[in-house]
Amino acid sequence: MKVNILLLLIAAEFVSLNRTIAQVLADDADGKSSIVQYSNSINFDLAKAALAVGINNYREAKNGALGKTQTLWGVTASAKNSDGLAALFNAGKLVPASRLQFFLGNRRRMTTQKLIDLQNEENRLANSAERQQYKRLLNYRLAVDSLIKNQPRLSLAKKNELQKAIEEIMDERPAGLSQLPELDSLRTSLVVKEPATSRVVDAVMALIERRLKRAANLNAILARDQETLLQLARDIASLDVRRYRLLYVAGGLNASSFNYYDPTVKGTLDDRFVNTPYRGGFIDLGINYDYTAHWLFGGSVGYERANTFTDNLTVQDYTVRTVDMVNNQQLITETKYTGYVGDFRLYDRANIRTDLLYFKALGKTNDVSGYQIAWNILYTRTALSFNQNVAKSRLDIGSGLNFYNVKKGSFLGGLYVQVTDLLNSQHASTNAPERLSFGIVAKYAFQSIANRFVNP
């Protein structure tokens, strides 16, 4: 089984070299976050020997109308070696762990009542009866065509010829009074040889003049409304910023297996190394809030059936020597065992997570061809144990900085710093600086983070 997983990890690494596009946005050192991930992806974390596959409909629902709601969903499955890649390569230690997670959310593009009122007023003025009438008066081509078609003294061929000549004038000259001199020249050329056609041109000019005169009477009202529309447009632009709210529920299952050394077991040494499976579950309620292209806040609270594997267990290697006498010589055989020791127990806890992300294009503001950063300025992870005798509550804080290139669609790397058990509630022998950890993110994926600088 170790060989199969190792081959899977190497294959994922090989494929990712050809198209490395994106990372998980806001994970802490344990790969947890309150932020709903944007990309459909296959992620390979080299440091953690972890492979994750995720799919969701976030991209399809990216552009939401003001005040409209959308339903988002996603599923993620992951597997890893709990001891990391170094232990797998150096000692062949495999502690498999898997995680299946889903989320279902309701996303809404936020607006304010003031913005709605301004947009309603803009729509009212833009579609007022006076403005509609003004547009109809200036759109006189259909009226001109109808006038020509209803002339009883002109043949069909002459009607078509005259209609084509007038249409050419209308197409070449701007609508309005500037067309009338061209029409007058046309009428003058027809006075002697085609008086009937000349009179039709007179009727067309009279029709246009009447409509222009009626439209001119509306100019005062429309000019006043136009100033109001320009001011409304400025006010709407100042209020219509990119704001999204996502409420979601997430849940899933955890599973792992390890060799637990139990010294109380009677029998052979092999019997003392017990293959111990673990099954747990979790559920979270969370919120993500986008503000412009630069800010993203996430928070969640949830319940989890957890265990003390990380906090209470340590790995130890055991060597058993067997001595056989062969022809008065000792034949020594060594068998190595690896097992975890400590107090392994299950317990219930509440998880509270927060993330505050800042996005920044390192080039021009709207340049989608350059480099960008996603900085998780501060994240907190609070675990409130329901059984303090089994596991103490604790608070972790940290910050992470990730770099990526939108044009190339590539994740360039990242780093994070985290303080575990900030308040030392677990009464560890180490001091705060010793509980400070640094990490370099080495993840590869097959789809980019959504470019926030071009999405409304």
Order of alpha helices (4+ residues) and beta strands (2+ residues): alpha-beta-beta-beta-alpha-beta-alpha-alpha-alpha-alpha-alpha-alpha-alpha-beta-alpha-beta-beta-alpha-beta-beta-beta-beta-beta-beta-beta-beta
